[in-house]
Amino acid sequence: MTVDYIIVGLGLAGIAFCETLLENKKTFVVFDTGNNTSSTVAAGLYNPVILKRFTPAWNAFEQIQKALPFYENIEAKLKVKIDYKTPVFRIFNTIEEQNRWFEASDKPVLEHFISPKVHINQNKHIKAEFGFGEVLQSGRIDTKSLLDFYRNYLLDKKWLLEEPFVYTALQLTKPLQYNSIQSKYIVFCEGFGIKNNPFFNQLPLVGNKGELLTIKAPDLKLDVILKSGVFIIPIGGDLYKVGATYNWEDKDTSPTLEAREELLGKLNKIVSCNYEVVSHKAGVRPTVIDRKPLLGQHSEFKNLFVLNGLGTHGVMIGPTAAENLFYMIENGKTLSEEIDIARFN
């Protein structure tokens, strides 16, 4: 088999790069075992505003402009619903926070993302004395459905090999040779699994464990995403995702009692109705020490590349990052210093 690209890993980064290759009529094969816990567990929220400080997320405008049509195209191709456009309502805890929200809405960098209107709370089961601020162009991607349907799509096309990639079997020739596959380039999109990659394991991907609850709350009747100490994300059927935690030390993917108690403590400060916890999941986000993605070329082997480090904003960053890396490989376009792995040389 001869292809233009080998892709290792089929999380959000891998899917974004697959779509970029298809858009540019390049051939590829993907290696993935289906054990991507981070993308599967992710809440899938896309939110262009940092709600703790009322500031725009990094490169938010560019990323949203690319991400929304990207997921729309996948929905049309796979005939599946994955993008649930839902406003994010930030609970105000004080009048001062309301005033800061008004000030932020006047800034040109945020005018596309922040509504100046304050919404009055009319839900008796939500504690929000000072109302809510509304974030525009927000929502969630059903990441589990995305991964499941995209995986089946690649299997049908025979573009996916459900087996681990064996690094020692890669012959660093031109073209690259991996068993019976010849390829011009290889792109590693392994998330936290890059720690086992001998070509890129020196990169400072520190990882950040996140835990997420799913609750059933028939009386809550919430149709927006709420943010205060945690996000409460409606997913249908009186079910809501509640998250997430951030742990820079623990790299185990097992849920913990400590995280459960932390999430429930914050949830109880927001809601007053009865609910039942129906699931508790954990994953390690591929987070970099400077909170920017890891894109670029191996310093010695020039046909090896990495696309990683999408972190907590993976559904927003992925499509833009994949496009940037593709143009670097195919057209020699220089990557921004803030995302190029050369910044850690």
TORKOL-4160 file (C-alpha; in steps of 0.2 Angstrom, whole numbers, padded with zeros to 4 digits, m for minus):
345
<pt num="1" X="0000" Y="0000" Z="0000"/>
<pt num="2" X="0006" Y="0017" Z="m0004"/>
<pt num="3" X="m0001" Y="0033" Z="0004"/>
<pt num="4" X="0003" Y="0051" Z="0006"/>
<pt num="5" X="0001" Y="0050" Z="0025"/>
<pt num="6" X="0001" Y="0038" Z="0040"/>
<pt num="7" X="m0009" Y="0045" Z="0055"/>
<pt num="8" X="m0006" Y="0038" Z="0072"/>
<pt num="9" X="m0021" Y="0042" Z="0083"/>
<pt num="10" X="m0039" Y="0045" Z="0080"/>
<pt num="11" X="m0045" Y="0058" Z="0093"/>
<pt num="12" X="m0050" Y="0075" Z="0090"/>
<pt num="13" X="m0033" Y="0079" Z="0082"/>
<pt num="14" X="m0033" Y="0064" Z="0071"/>
<pt num="15" X="m0050" Y="0067" Z="0064"/>
<pt num="16" X="m0046" Y="0085" Z="0061"/>
<pt num="17" X="m0031" Y="0080" Z="0051"/>
<pt num="18" X="m0040" Y="0066" Z="0041"/>
<pt num="19" X="m0053" Y="0079" Z="0036"/>
<pt num="20" X="m0039" Y="0091" Z="0031"/>
<pt num="21" X="m0031" Y="0078" Z="0020"/>
<pt num="22" X="m0048" Y="0073" Z="0012"/>
<pt num="23" X="m0052" Y="0091" Z="0008"/>
<pt num="24" X="m0035" Y="0092" Z="m0001"/>
<pt num="25" X="m0037" Y="0075" Z="m0010"/>
<pt num="26" X="m0022" Y="0067" Z="m0001"/>
<pt num="27" X="m0022" Y="0048" Z="0003"/>
<pt num="28" X="m0019" Y="0041" Z="0021"/>
<pt num="29" X="m0021" Y="0027" Z="0033"/>
<pt num="30" X="m0024" Y="0028" Z="0051"/>
<pt num="31" X="m0018" Y="0017" Z="0066"/>
<pt num="32" X="m0029" Y="0018" Z="0081"/>
<pt num="33" X="m0034" Y="0005" Z="0094"/>
<pt num="34" X="m0049" Y="0014" Z="0100"/>
<pt num="35" X="m0043" Y="0018" Z="0117"/>
<pt num="36" X="m0043" Y="0037" Z="0116"/>
<pt num="37" X="m0050" Y="0040" Z="0133"/>
<pt num="38" X="m0047" Y="0059" Z="0133"/>
<pt num="39" X="m0058" Y="0063" Z="0117"/>
<pt num="40" X="m0071" Y="0051" Z="0122"/>
<pt num="41" X="m0073" Y="0058" Z="0140"/>
<pt num="42" X="m0072" Y="0076" Z="0135"/>
<pt num="43" X="m0088" Y="0087" Z="0137"/>
<pt num="44" X="m0085" Y="0093" Z="0120"/>
<pt num="45" X="m0089" Y="0111" Z="0125"/>
<pt num="46" X="m0084" Y="0125" Z="0113"/>
<pt num="47" X="m0084" Y="0142" Z="0122"/>
<pt num="48" X="m0075" Y="0157" Z="0115"/>
<pt num="49" X="m0074" Y="0166" Z="0131"/>
<pt num="50" X="m0064" Y="0163" Z="0147"/>
<pt num="51" X="m0078" Y="0165" Z="0159"/>
<pt num="52" X="m0067" Y="0167" Z="0175"/>
<pt num="53" X="m0059" Y="0183" Z="0168"/>
<pt num="54" X="m0072" Y="0188" Z="0154"/>
<pt num="55" X="m0058" Y="0188" Z="0141"/>
<pt num="56" X="m0058" Y="0179" Z="0124"/>
<pt num="57" X="m0050" Y="0162" Z="0122"/>
<pt num="58" X="m0034" Y="0161" Z="0113"/>
<pt num="59" X="m0037" Y="0164" Z="0094"/>
<pt num="60" X="m0055" Y="0162" Z="0098"/>
<pt num="61" X="m0062" Y="0171" Z="0082"/>
<pt num="62" X="m0051" Y="0162" Z="0070"/>
<pt num="63" X="m0055" Y="0145" Z="0078"/>
<pt num="64" X="m0074" Y="0147" Z="0079"/>
<pt num="65" X="m0074" Y="0153" Z="0061"/>
<pt num="66" X="m0065" Y="0137" Z="0056"/>
<pt num="67" X="m0073" Y="0124" Z="0068"/>
<pt num="68" X="m0092" Y="0128" Z="0065"/>
<pt num="69" X="m0092" Y="0124" Z="0046"/>
<pt num="70" X="m0080" Y="0109" Z="0050"/>
<pt num="71" X="m0092" Y="0100" Z="0061"/>
<pt num="72" X="m0106" Y="0105" Z="0050"/>
<pt num="73" X="m0098" Y="0096" Z="0035"/>
<pt num="74" X="m0095" Y="0081" Z="0046"/>
<pt num="75" X="m0113" Y="0080" Z="0050"/>
<pt num="76" X="m0118" Y="0081" Z="0032"/>
<pt num="77" X="m0106" Y="0068" Z="0027"/>
<pt num="78" X="m0109" Y="0055" Z="0041"/>
<pt num="79" X="m0128" Y="0059" Z="0042"/>
<pt num="80" X="m0126" Y="0061" Z="0061"/>
<pt num="81" X="m0130" Y="0075" Z="0073"/>
<pt num="82" X="m0115" Y="0080" Z="0083"/>
<pt num="83" X="m0115" Y="0099" Z="0085"/>
<pt num="84" X="m0128" Y="0106" Z="0098"/>
<pt num="85" X="m0127" Y="0124" Z="0097"/>
<pt num="86" X="m0132" Y="0130" Z="0114"/>
<pt num="87" X="m0129" Y="0147" Z="0123"/>
<pt num="88" X="m0118" Y="0147" Z="0138"/>
<pt num="89" X="m0125" Y="0156" Z="0153"/>
<pt num="90" X="m0112" Y="0163" Z="0166"/>
<pt num="91" X="m0120" Y="0165" Z="0183"/>
<pt num="92" X="m0116" Y="0182" Z="0191"/>
<pt num="93" X="m0112" Y="0181" Z="0209"/>
<pt num="94" X="m0112" Y="0200" Z="0212"/>
<pt num="95" X="m0117" Y="0216" Z="0205"/>
<pt num="96" X="m0098" Y="0219" Z="0202"/>
<pt num="97" X="m0098" Y="0204" Z="0190"/>
<pt num="98" X="m0113" Y="0211" Z="0180"/>
<pt num="99" X="m0103" Y="0228" Z="0178"/>
<pt num="100" X="m0088" Y="0219" Z="0172"/>
<pt num="101" X="m0098" Y="0209" Z="0160"/>
<pt num="102" X="m0105" Y="0225" Z="0153"/>
<pt num="103" X="m0088" Y="0232" Z="0151"/>
<pt num="104" X="m0082" Y="0216" Z="0142"/>
<pt num="105" X="m0096" Y="0217" Z="0130"/>
<pt num="106" X="m0091" Y="0234" Z="0124"/>
<pt num="107" X="m0073" Y="0228" Z="0119"/>
<pt num="108" X="m0071" Y="0225" Z="0100"/>
<pt num="109" X="m0062" Y="0208" Z="0103"/>
<pt num="110" X="m0078" Y="0202" Z="0112"/>
<pt num="111" X="m0092" Y="0210" Z="0103"/>
<pt num="112" X="m0095" Y="0194" Z="0093"/>
<pt num="113" X="m0096" Y="0183" Z="0108"/>
<pt num="114" X="m0104" Y="0192" Z="0123"/>
<pt num="115" X="m0122" Y="0198" Z="0124"/>
<pt num="116" X="m0124" Y="0214" Z="0134"/>
<pt num="117" X="m0141" Y="0208" Z="0140"/>
<pt num="118" X="m0142" Y="0202" Z="0158"/>
<pt num="119" X="m0154" Y="0187" Z="0159"/>
<pt num="120" X="m0165" Y="0186" Z="0174"/>
<pt num="121" X="m0166" Y="0169" Z="0182"/>
<pt num="122" X="m0184" Y="0161" Z="0181"/>
<pt num="123" X="m0179" Y="0143" Z="0185"/>
<pt num="124" X="m0183" Y="0139" Z="0203"/>
<pt num="125" X="m0170" Y="0125" Z="0204"/>
<pt num="126" X="m0156" Y="0137" Z="0199"/>
<pt num="127" X="m0147" Y="0148" Z="0212"/>
<pt num="128" X="m0144" Y="0164" Z="0202"/>
<pt num="129" X="m0149" Y="0180" Z="0212"/>
<pt num="130" X="m0140" Y="0191" Z="0200"/>
<pt num="131" X="m0144" Y="0183" Z="0184"/>
<pt num="132" X="m0134" Y="0177" Z="0169"/>
<pt num="133" X="m0123" Y="0184" Z="0155"/>
<pt num="134" X="m0125" Y="0175" Z="0139"/>
<pt num="135" X="m0110" Y="0169" Z="0128"/>
<pt num="136" X="m0114" Y="0168" Z="0109"/>
<pt num="137" X="m0107" Y="0156" Z="0096"/>
<pt num="138" X="m0106" Y="0142" Z="0109"/>
<pt num="139" X="m0112" Y="0124" Z="0111"/>
<pt num="140" X="m0106" Y="0107" Z="0112"/>
<pt num="141" X="m0099" Y="0093" Z="0101"/>
<pt num="142" X="m0105" Y="0075" Z="0105"/>
<pt num="143" X="m0087" Y="0069" Z="0105"/>
<pt num="144" X="m0092" Y="0051" Z="0108"/>
<pt num="145" X="m0104" Y="0050" Z="0093"/>
<pt num="146" X="m0091" Y="0059" Z="0083"/>
<pt num="147" X="m0077" Y="0047" Z="0087"/>
<pt num="148" X="m0089" Y="0032" Z="0085"/>
<pt num="149" X="m0096" Y="0037" Z="0068"/>
<pt num="150" X="m0080" Y="0043" Z="0061"/>
<pt num="151" X="m0071" Y="0027" Z="0066"/>
<pt num="152" X="m0085" Y="0017" Z="0057"/>
<pt num="153" X="m0083" Y="0029" Z="0042"/>
<pt num="154" X="m0064" Y="0025" Z="0041"/>
<pt num="155" X="m0067" Y="0006" Z="0043"/>
<pt num="156" X="m0079" Y="0006" Z="0029"/>
<pt num="157" X="m0067" Y="0015" Z="0018"/>
<pt num="158" X="m0053" Y="0003" Z="0024"/>
<pt num="159" X="m0043" Y="0018" Z="0029"/>
<pt num="160" X="m0041" Y="0013" Z="0048"/>
<pt num="161" X="m0031" Y="m0001" Z="0055"/>
<pt num="162" X="m0036" Y="m0006" Z="0072"/>
<pt num="163" X="m0019" Y="m0011" Z="0079"/>
<pt num="164" X="m0006" Y="m0002" Z="0089"/>
<pt num="165" X="0008" Y="0007" Z="0080"/>
<pt num="166" X="0025" Y="m0002" Z="0083"/>
<pt num="167" X="0038" Y="0012" Z="0082"/>
<pt num="168" X="0052" Y="0000" Z="0080"/>
<pt num="169" X="0044" Y="m0006" Z="0064"/>
<pt num="170" X="0045" Y="0011" Z="0056"/>
<pt num="171" X="0060" Y="0012" Z="0043"/>
<pt num="172" X="0065" Y="0030" Z="0042"/>
<pt num="173" X="0068" Y="0030" Z="0023"/>
<pt num="174" X="0061" Y="0041" Z="0009"/>
<pt num="175" X="0048" Y="0036" Z="0007"/>
<pt num="176" X="0044" Y="0030" Z="0025"/>
<pt num="177" X="0041" Y="0011" Z="0026"/>
<pt num="178" X="0030" Y="0003" Z="0039"/>
<pt num="179" X="0028" Y="m0016" Z="0036"/>
<pt num="180" X="0019" Y="m0016" Z="0019"/>
<pt num="181" X="0015" Y="0003" Z="0019"/>
<pt num="182" X="0025" Y="0016" Z="0010"/>
<pt num="183" X="0021" Y="0034" Z="0015"/>
<pt num="184" X="0028" Y="0051" Z="0012"/>
<pt num="185" X="0024" Y="0058" Z="0029"/>
<pt num="186" X="0018" Y="0052" Z="0046"/>
<pt num="187" X="0009" Y="0063" Z="0058"/>
<pt num="188" X="0007" Y="0058" Z="0077"/>
<pt num="189" X="m0009" Y="0063" Z="0085"/>
<pt num="190" X="m0008" Y="0052" Z="0100"/>
<pt num="191" X="m0014" Y="0064" Z="0114"/>
<pt num="192" X="m0006" Y="0059" Z="0131"/>
<pt num="193" X="0000" Y="0043" Z="0123"/>
<pt num="194" X="0014" Y="0053" Z="0115"/>
<pt num="195" X="0024" Y="0049" Z="0131"/>
<pt num="196" X="0027" Y="0032" Z="0124"/>
<pt num="197" X="0033" Y="0039" Z="0107"/>
<pt num="198" X="0052" Y="0038" Z="0105"/>
<pt num="199" X="0052" Y="0052" Z="0092"/>
<pt num="200" X="0042" Y="0065" Z="0102"/>
<pt num="201" X="0042" Y="0060" Z="0120"/>
<pt num="202" X="0054" Y="0074" Z="0125"/>
<pt num="203" X="0040" Y="0087" Z="0122"/>
<pt num="204" X="0033" Y="0095" Z="0138"/>
<pt num="205" X="0016" Y="0087" Z="0137"/>
<pt num="206" X="0012" Y="0087" Z="0155"/>
<pt num="207" X="m0006" Y="0081" Z="0154"/>
<pt num="208" X="m0021" Y="0086" Z="0165"/>
<pt num="209" X="m0033" Y="0074" Z="0172"/>
<pt num="210" X="m0051" Y="0079" Z="0170"/>
<pt num="211" X="m0066" Y="0070" Z="0178"/>
<pt num="212" X="m0084" Y="0072" Z="0173"/>
<pt num="213" X="m0101" Y="0067" Z="0180"/>
<pt num="214" X="m0117" Y="0063" Z="0171"/>
<pt num="215" X="m0133" Y="0066" Z="0182"/>
<pt num="216" X="m0151" Y="0063" Z="0179"/>
<pt num="217" X="m0162" Y="0078" Z="0185"/>
<pt num="218" X="m0180" Y="0077" Z="0179"/>
<pt num="219" X="m0185" Y="0093" Z="0188"/>
<pt num="220" X="m0170" Y="0104" Z="0182"/>
<pt num="221" X="m0178" Y="0108" Z="0164"/>
<pt num="222" X="m0162" Y="0117" Z="0159"/>
<pt num="223" X="m0160" Y="0121" Z="0140"/>
<pt num="224" X="m0144" Y="0131" Z="0141"/>
<pt num="225" X="m0126" Y="0127" Z="0147"/>
<pt num="226" X="m0123" Y="0134" Z="0164"/>
<pt num="227" X="m0106" Y="0140" Z="0171"/>
<pt num="228" X="m0102" Y="0144" Z="0189"/>
<pt num="229" X="m0090" Y="0133" Z="0199"/>
<pt num="230" X="m0093" Y="0120" Z="0186"/>
<pt num="231" X="m0102" Y="0118" Z="0169"/>
<pt num="232" X="m0119" Y="0110" Z="0168"/>
<pt num="233" X="m0122" Y="0104" Z="0150"/>
<pt num="234" X="m0139" Y="0097" Z="0145"/>
<pt num="235" X="m0137" Y="0082" Z="0134"/>
<pt num="236" X="m0156" Y="0076" Z="0132"/>
<pt num="237" X="m0167" Y="0065" Z="0142"/>
<pt num="238" X="m0166" Y="0075" Z="0158"/>
<pt num="239" X="m0147" Y="0070" Z="0158"/>
<pt num="240" X="m0133" Y="0083" Z="0161"/>
<pt num="241" X="m0114" Y="0083" Z="0161"/>
<pt num="242" X="m0106" Y="0091" Z="0176"/>
<pt num="243" X="m0088" Y="0095" Z="0175"/>
<pt num="244" X="m0074" Y="0096" Z="0175"/>
<pt num="245" X="m0059" Y="0094" Z="0187"/>
<pt num="246" X="m0041" Y="0099" Z="0184"/>
<pt num="247" X="m0028" Y="0088" Z="0191"/>
<pt num="248" X="m0010" Y="0091" Z="0185"/>
<pt num="249" X="m0002" Y="0077" Z="0196"/>
<pt num="250" X="m0013" Y="0062" Z="0194"/>
<pt num="251" X="m0011" Y="0053" Z="0176"/>
<pt num="252" X="m0022" Y="0038" Z="0180"/>
<pt num="253" X="m0038" Y="0037" Z="0170"/>
<pt num="254" X="m0048" Y="0030" Z="0184"/>
<pt num="255" X="m0062" Y="0041" Z="0192"/>
<pt num="256" X="m0059" Y="0046" Z="0210"/>
<pt num="257" X="m0070" Y="0049" Z="0225"/>
<pt num="258" X="m0061" Y="0066" Z="0228"/>
<pt num="259" X="m0066" Y="0072" Z="0211"/>
<pt num="260" X="m0084" Y="0066" Z="0213"/>
<pt num="261" X="m0085" Y="0076" Z="0230"/>
<pt num="262" X="m0077" Y="0091" Z="0222"/>
<pt num="263" X="m0090" Y="0091" Z="0208"/>
<pt num="264" X="m0105" Y="0088" Z="0218"/>
<pt num="265" X="m0100" Y="0101" Z="0231"/>
<pt num="266" X="m0099" Y="0114" Z="0217"/>
<pt num="267" X="m0115" Y="0108" Z="0209"/>
<pt num="268" X="m0125" Y="0109" Z="0225"/>
<pt num="269" X="m0120" Y="0128" Z="0225"/>
<pt num="270" X="m0130" Y="0130" Z="0209"/>
<pt num="271" X="m0145" Y="0118" Z="0209"/>
<pt num="272" X="m0158" Y="0114" Z="0222"/>
<pt num="273" X="m0167" Y="0100" Z="0215"/>
<pt num="274" X="m0165" Y="0081" Z="0217"/>
<pt num="275" X="m0153" Y="0072" Z="0205"/>
<pt num="276" X="m0145" Y="0055" Z="0203"/>
<pt num="277" X="m0127" Y="0052" Z="0197"/>
<pt num="278" X="m0128" Y="0040" Z="0183"/>
<pt num="279" X="m0110" Y="0040" Z="0177"/>
<pt num="280" X="m0092" Y="0046" Z="0182"/>
<pt num="281" X="m0078" Y="0046" Z="0170"/>
<pt num="282" X="m0060" Y="0052" Z="0169"/>
<pt num="283" X="m0047" Y="0055" Z="0156"/>
<pt num="284" X="m0030" Y="0064" Z="0154"/>
<pt num="285" X="m0031" Y="0079" Z="0143"/>
<pt num="286" X="m0016" Y="0082" Z="0132"/>
<pt num="287" X="m0011" Y="0099" Z="0139"/>
<pt num="288" X="0006" Y="0108" Z="0137"/>
<pt num="289" X="0015" Y="0118" Z="0150"/>
<pt num="290" X="0011" Y="0134" Z="0141"/>
<pt num="291" X="m0007" Y="0129" Z="0136"/>
<pt num="292" X="m0003" Y="0130" Z="0117"/>
<pt num="293" X="m0004" Y="0116" Z="0105"/>
<pt num="294" X="0011" Y="0106" Z="0099"/>
<pt num="295" X="0013" Y="0106" Z="0080"/>
<pt num="296" X="0029" Y="0104" Z="0070"/>
<pt num="297" X="0042" Y="0093" Z="0062"/>
<pt num="298" X="0055" Y="0082" Z="0070"/>
<pt num="299" X="0072" Y="0090" Z="0071"/>
<pt num="300" X="0081" Y="0076" Z="0063"/>
<pt num="301" X="0068" Y="0065" Z="0053"/>
<pt num="302" X="0060" Y="0078" Z="0042"/>
<pt num="303" X="0046" Y="0067" Z="0037"/>
<pt num="304" X="0039" Y="0065" Z="0055"/>
<pt num="305" X="0027" Y="0077" Z="0062"/>
<pt num="306" X="0017" Y="0079" Z="0077"/>
<pt num="307" X="m0001" Y="0087" Z="0080"/>
<pt num="308" X="m0005" Y="0086" Z="0099"/>
<pt num="309" X="m0008" Y="0097" Z="0114"/>
<pt num="310" X="m0025" Y="0103" Z="0110"/>
<pt num="311" X="m0029" Y="0103" Z="0129"/>
<pt num="312" X="m0046" Y="0109" Z="0136"/>
<pt num="313" X="m0052" Y="0118" Z="0120"/>
<pt num="314" X="m0049" Y="0103" Z="0108"/>
<pt num="315" X="m0065" Y="0104" Z="0098"/>
<pt num="316" X="m0061" Y="0123" Z="0094"/>
<pt num="317" X="m0043" Y="0121" Z="0091"/>
<pt num="318" X="m0042" Y="0105" Z="0081"/>
<pt num="319" X="m0048" Y="0111" Z="0064"/>
<pt num="320" X="m0037" Y="0126" Z="0063"/>
<pt num="321" X="m0022" Y="0117" Z="0070"/>
<pt num="322" X="m0024" Y="0103" Z="0058"/>
<pt num="323" X="m0025" Y="0115" Z="0043"/>
<pt num="324" X="m0009" Y="0125" Z="0049"/>
<pt num="325" X="0001" Y="0109" Z="0050"/>
<pt num="326" X="m0005" Y="0103" Z="0033"/>
<pt num="327" X="0000" Y="0120" Z="0025"/>
<pt num="328" X="0017" Y="0119" Z="0034"/>
<pt num="329" X="0020" Y="0101" Z="0027"/>
<pt num="330" X="0014" Y="0104" Z="0009"/>
<pt num="331" X="0017" Y="0122" Z="0006"/>
<pt num="332" X="0031" Y="0126" Z="0018"/>
<pt num="333" X="0021" Y="0139" Z="0027"/>
<pt num="334" X="0030" Y="0144" Z="0043"/>
<pt num="335" X="0020" Y="0139" Z="0059"/>
<pt num="336" X="0017" Y="0153" Z="0072"/>
<pt num="337" X="0031" Y="0152" Z="0085"/>
<pt num="338" X="0018" Y="0150" Z="0099"/>
<pt num="339" X="0012" Y="0133" Z="0092"/>
<pt num="340" X="0028" Y="0127" Z="0084"/>
<pt num="341" X="0037" Y="0113" Z="0094"/>
<pt num="342" X="0053" Y="0122" Z="0089"/>
<pt num="343" X="0049" Y="0134" Z="0104"/>
<pt num="344" X="0055" Y="0120" Z="0116"/>
<pt num="345" X="0072" Y="0116" Z="0107"/>
